[in-house]
């Protein structure tokens, strides 16, 4: 079994890169890594004659050769060779966003996130708190109040899209955790890839992000902007809530 991300299957990535023609860019770059220049040009011309399925087979074959024979890709899976090559050729941002279900502006995700949360947590109360400013507590982008027999649980969910914003979220979430029973990051597959890759290989990007969230006791939802689908990547851990901070938060939401 080849390597894959839980947040975005490689089959989806492969489908999207062929739809955009980016597979040809990856294949050309790998040809130039693996073959002498003249032979690389001939191989690339032959590649362009194949239909989509044939191109993917050729790309996989070349990536496997690169993984097995080039020191640069030592111990890589073939999928990782392709992703690493895509990263090295610096895709135009629009193409990156399409392939990895990404969106550069958080606010552009808010309507879809709000619809999802209202459906996922129905009939609980869901609040868009992205623009709420309080003197007492710092709210995440979205807040959910789950009423129960022993009180009300508060769920805080914060959307991030820029790679540097992930580290900011880890610090910022300390404020949410003071009054929240559960805290979630809402991220795109692209954010997880970019944020995690800063710490090492592409194949470790997702596990790195998950590890950091687990250590902080937080969960995560992934929103694939291209498909419009949400998935739960990680359940949150238990959280010790400051009762006074929680009371202030509930008051701010007019729930007390």
N, C-alpha and C positions, 0 to 999 in steps of 0.2 A: 504493500500500500504506500503510495507516495505521500509526501507531506502536504498538509492542507491547513487552512484556517477555519475555525468554527464559525467565524464571523463572515466569511465569504469563501465558498467552495472554488477550487481551482477551475472546475469545469465552467463556472460562470465567468471567471477571468479570461479563460481561453476563448469563450464565445464572444466576449466583448472586444478582445484585442483583434480578433479576425474580422469582426464587423467594422472596426475602425481602420483596418489595414496595418495596425501597429505590429502585428506578428512579423511582417516583412522587415520592419526596422530592427526587431530583435534578431531575426534570422541573419540579416546582413551583418550586424555587429558581431554575432557569434562566428560567422564565416571568416571574418577578418581576424578573429582571435585564433581560430583553429587551422585555417588553411593558408598557404602562401598567397600573396595578393592576387596574382593572375587566376589561380584556381578558385579563390573566393568569389571573384567576379563571375566566373562561369557557373559556379554552384548557385549563386543568387539568381542569375538569369533562369536557370532550370527551375528554381523554386517558384518563381512567379507564374510558371505555366500550370502549376497544380491547382486543383479546385480546393475549396476550404478544408475538407477532411484530409486531403492529401498534404496540404500545407502543415496542418497540425502534426501529422505523423512525421514529416520531415523535420519540423522544429523540435519535436520530442527526441528524434533520433540524434540530431546534432547536439542537443543539450546534454543527452546521455553521454555522448563521446567526450564532450567538454568536461563533464563532471568526472569521468573516469580517467582522463588523460592530462588535463591542464591543472597545474598546481594552484592556480587562482581559484578553481572551483573544487578543491579537494574536499571530499566528504559531503558535497552538496547533493541533494536530490535534483532531478532534472527540472522540476517545477521551480525550485529555488534559483537555478541557473537562469531560467527565463525571467523571473521577477528581478533578480539582481541586475540583469542586462537591461531590462526596462528602466530600472532606477538610474543606471549609468548613462543612458542616452537622453535623460532629462525630458520626459514627455511634456508636451504642451499641457497647461493646467486643465483645460477643458477635457482633454482626453484622459488625463489621470482621474479627474472627478467622475467621468462616466465609467471607466473601468473598475474603479474601487468604490463606487457608490457614495461619492463624497460631495460635500458642499462647503465652500470656503467661508460662508457667512452663517453664523449660528442662527440669527434671527430668521433666515430663510427656511429653517427647519421647524420653527415653532408651530405653525399651523398644523403640519402633519403630525408632530409629536403630540399636540393637544388632542387631536382626533383619536390618535392611538390610545392615549392614556384614559380618555373618557370611555372608550370601548373596553379596554383591558380591565379597568377598575370599576366599571359600572356595578352597583349604583353609588359608589363612594363619591365624595366631593373632590373635584379636581380644580386646582387654582393655577392660573397663569400668574406667577409671582416674579416674572423676569424683570418687571419695572417697579416692583414694590420696594420702597425704601423705608426702613424702620430704624428708630433710635435704639431699639432693644435687641433685635435679632437680625441676622443676615440670611435672607431667603435664597434658596436655589431658584432656578428658572421655573420649576414647577413643584407644587406642593400638593400632596394628597392627604386627606383626613379620613381614616378608616375607623368608624365608630364601632365599639364593641361593648360587651357586658361589663368589662372592667376598665373602661375608659376609651380614649381616642388615640389611635396610633397615627404618627406623622411620618409620611414618606417624603423625602426630598430628592428631586431628580434634576440634574444639571447637565445641559448640553454643551459639548465642546467640539470644535472643528479644527482649530489650528494646533499643530504639533506642540508648540511651546505651552499651549493652554492646558495640556495634560498635567504637567508638573504643577502648574498654578492651581488646577482643580484639587490635587492632593493636599495642598496647603489650605486652600479656600474651604474645602469640605470639613475641616475641623470646626468651622463656625456652624455648619449645618448639623453636624453630629451632636452638638450640645443639646439640641431640642428634638432631634429626629430619631425615630425608632429604626428606620432604614434609610440608607443613602445610596443613590445610584448615579453612575455616569451614563449619559446617553451619547454615544459616539458613532461615527460612520466607520466602515471597514478601512477607509483611507486614513482616518485619524489614528486608528489602532496601528496600522502599518507604519505610518510616519513617526508616531510617538515612540513605538517600541524599537524601531530600527536604529534610533539614536544610541541605543545601548548595546548594539551588536548586530548579528546576522539577521537577515530578513526572516528566516525560518523561526527565529526566536522572538520576533516582534510581539506576536499576540501573547505568548506565554509570559513575556516580560511584563506587559501591561496587566495581565491577570494577576500575576504574582504581587505587583505593587498594590493593586486594589484589594487583594485578599489580606495582605498585611495590614491595610488600613481598615479592614472590616466592611468594605463597600462592594456593592454589586454593579452590574453594568447591563444596559440594553444596547444593541447595535441596530442602527437604522441604515439600511442599504437604500440610498437615495435613488439609485437607478431602477431598482425593482419595486421600490416603495414598501418593502417588507421590514418588519421589526422582528428581532429575536432576542431572547434572554441569553446573554453570554455568561453571566455570573450572578449567583444568588448572594445577597449581602450577609454579613455576619451579624451577630448580636451586638447591641450598642447600649452602653450605659448612658441614660438620658438625665440631663439636669432638669429636675422637675420645675424649677422656677423659670428657666429659659423656655421650657415647653409651654408653660402657662402663658408666658408673654407671647409666644408664637400663636397660640390658639386665640388669644385676645386680639391680636393683630388681624387675624382672619375672621374675626367676629364669630367665633365658635364657642365663646364663653360669655 
